[in-house]
Amino acid sequence: RLPVPSIKRPHVNKTITFKTNCGEIQIAADGVNAPLTVISMSYLANKGYFDDSPCHRVTNSGIFVLQCGDPTASGSGGPAWQVPDENLPTGTGNIYPAGSVAMANSGANTNGSQFFIVYDDNSRLGPNYTLWGRVIKGLDIVKAVAALGSDNSNPAGGGVPNQAITIERASARL
């Protein structure tokens, strides 16, 4: 018998940069532990998918996140595909520390383009969200936006940020 050839995918860590109207936010993307997510997010960034899209939700009680990645700003937009869950946190307590970047979803294996940036330690979020990166620049920007609160329009908590923050341009690089 001939051995079955193995296909090796390059698992590459990247930096994804979001240039916003409030300043630059850089994410160290974890292509080793969340390779499919990082490939998808990098592709979307470099194809202009996130360009001119507002971050549509900020929460400041219970969970502490800024949610972005939906060009429709409706909370239900996304690309024509979904990525399976990867790198789900284990354990309990503060499994999404400040600076974590994870995928927002509507259930298991429904990751598209929406993501959230954790700006303060979270112990209420369950282990249901793909961790794919961490903020290496610009967490102060997210905290400043969050400090100004939201319009509280989202029934699940939070709402549209009082300080508008829009991704003007996104890019991914090695």
MOTA-V977487 format. One record per residue. N is the residue number from 1. RES is the residue in one small letter. PHI is phi in whole degrees, -180 to 180 (999 if undefined). D_CENTER is the distance of its C-alpha to the mean C-alpha in whole Angstrom. Layout:
# MOTA-V977487
((N & RES & PHI & D_CENTER) (N & RES & PHI & D_CENTER))
This chain:
# MOTA-V977487
((1 & r & 999 & 45) (2 & l & -88 & 43) (3 & p & -68 & 40) (4 & v & -75 & 36) (5 & p & -68 & 34) (6 & s & -98 & 31) (7 & i & -102 & 28) (8 & k & -104 & 26) (9 & r & -93 & 23) (10 & p & -74 & 21) (11 & h & -100 & 19) (12 & v & -118 & 18) (13 & n & -79 & 15) (14 & k & -132 & 14) (15 & t & -113 & 13) (16 & i & -108 & 11) (17 & t & -111 & 12) (18 & f & -111 & 11) (19 & k & -87 & 15) (20 & t & -111 & 15) (21 & n & -67 & 18) (22 & c & -104 & 17) (23 & g & 134 & 17) (24 & e & -95 & 15) (25 & i & -119 & 12) (26 & q & -114 & 11) (27 & i & -117 & 9) (28 & a & -84 & 11) (29 & a & -86 & 10) (30 & d & -93 & 12) (31 & g & -74 & 14) (32 & v & -82 & 16) (33 & n & -92 & 15) (34 & a & -137 & 12) (35 & p & -63 & 14) (36 & l & -67 & 14) (37 & t & -64 & 10) (38 & v & -67 & 10) (39 & i & -60 & 13) (40 & s & -65 & 12) (41 & m & -66 & 9) (42 & s & -66 & 12) (43 & y & -60 & 14) (44 & l & -61 & 12) (45 & a & -61 & 12) (46 & n & -76 & 16) (47 & k & -94 & 17) (48 & g & 83 & 16) (49 & y & -60 & 14) (50 & f & -88 & 12) (51 & d & -61 & 15) (52 & d & 61 & 16) (53 & s & -113 & 14) (54 & p & -77 & 13) (55 & c & -77 & 11) (56 & h & -98 & 12) (57 & r & -151 & 12) (58 & v & -134 & 13) (59 & t & -120 & 14) (60 & n & -140 & 17) (61 & s & -152 & 19) (62 & g & 81 & 18) (63 & i & -120 & 15) (64 & f & -128 & 13) (65 & v & -138 & 10) (66 & l & -113 & 9) (67 & q & -107 & 7) (68 & c & -139 & 7) (69 & g & 97 & 7) (70 & d & -116 & 11) (71 & p & -59 & 13) (72 & t & -83 & 16) (73 & a & 58 & 14) (74 & s & -94 & 16) (75 & g & 89 & 13) (76 & s & -127 & 14) (77 & g & -83 & 14) (78 & g & -180 & 13) (79 & p & -74 & 14) (80 & a & -82 & 17) (81 & w & -140 & 16) (82 & q & -129 & 14) (83 & v & -109 & 13) (84 & p & -67 & 15) (85 & d & -61 & 13) (86 & e & -143 & 13) (87 & n & 49 & 13) (88 & l & -69 & 14) (89 & p & -67 & 15) (90 & t & -117 & 18) (91 & g & 90 & 21) (92 & t & -134 & 21) (93 & g & 85 & 20) (94 & n & -83 & 17) (95 & i & -87 & 15) (96 & y & -125 & 12) (97 & p & -67 & 14) (98 & a & -50 & 13) (99 & g & 97 & 11) (100 & s & -67 & 8) (101 & v & -126 & 5) (102 & a & -138 & 5) (103 & m & -84 & 5) (104 & a & -81 & 7) (105 & n & -154 & 10) (106 & s & -116 & 14) (107 & g & 142 & 15) (108 & a & -58 & 16) (109 & n & 60 & 15) (110 & t & -119 & 13) (111 & n & -75 & 10) (112 & g & -121 & 10) (113 & s & -123 & 8) (114 & q & -78 & 6) (115 & f & -140 & 3) (116 & f & -131 & 4) (117 & i & -108 & 6) (118 & v & -84 & 9) (119 & y & -106 & 12) (120 & d & -147 & 15) (121 & d & -54 & 16) (122 & n & -123 & 15) (123 & s & -115 & 18) (124 & r & -95 & 17) (125 & l & -75 & 14) (126 & g & -78 & 16) (127 & p & -81 & 15) (128 & n & -111 & 13) (129 & y & -127 & 10) (130 & t & -59 & 9) (131 & l & -84 & 8) (132 & w & -126 & 8) (133 & g & -174 & 8) (134 & r & -144 & 9) (135 & v & -73 & 10) (136 & i & -111 & 14) (137 & k & -156 & 14) (138 & g & 102 & 14) (139 & l & -62 & 13) (140 & d & -62 & 16) (141 & i & -66 & 15) (142 & v & -62 & 12) (143 & k & -63 & 15) (144 & a & -66 & 18) (145 & v & -64 & 16) (146 & a & -63 & 16) (147 & a & -62 & 19) (148 & l & -87 & 21) (149 & g & 76 & 19) (150 & s & -139 & 19) (151 & d & -84 & 21) (152 & n & 55 & 21) (153 & s & -86 & 21) (154 & n & -92 & 18) (155 & p & -61 & 20) (156 & a & -83 & 18) (157 & g & 122 & 18) (158 & g & 70 & 17) (159 & g & 169 & 17) (160 & v & -64 & 16) (161 & p & -59 & 16) (162 & n & -64 & 20) (163 & q & -95 & 19) (164 & a & -58 & 18) (165 & i & -133 & 15) (166 & t & -124 & 14) (167 & i & -76 & 12) (168 & e & -81 & 16) (169 & r & -156 & 15) (170 & a & -125 & 13) (171 & s & -153 & 14) (172 & a & -127 & 14) (173 & r & -148 & 17) (174 & l & -70 & 18))
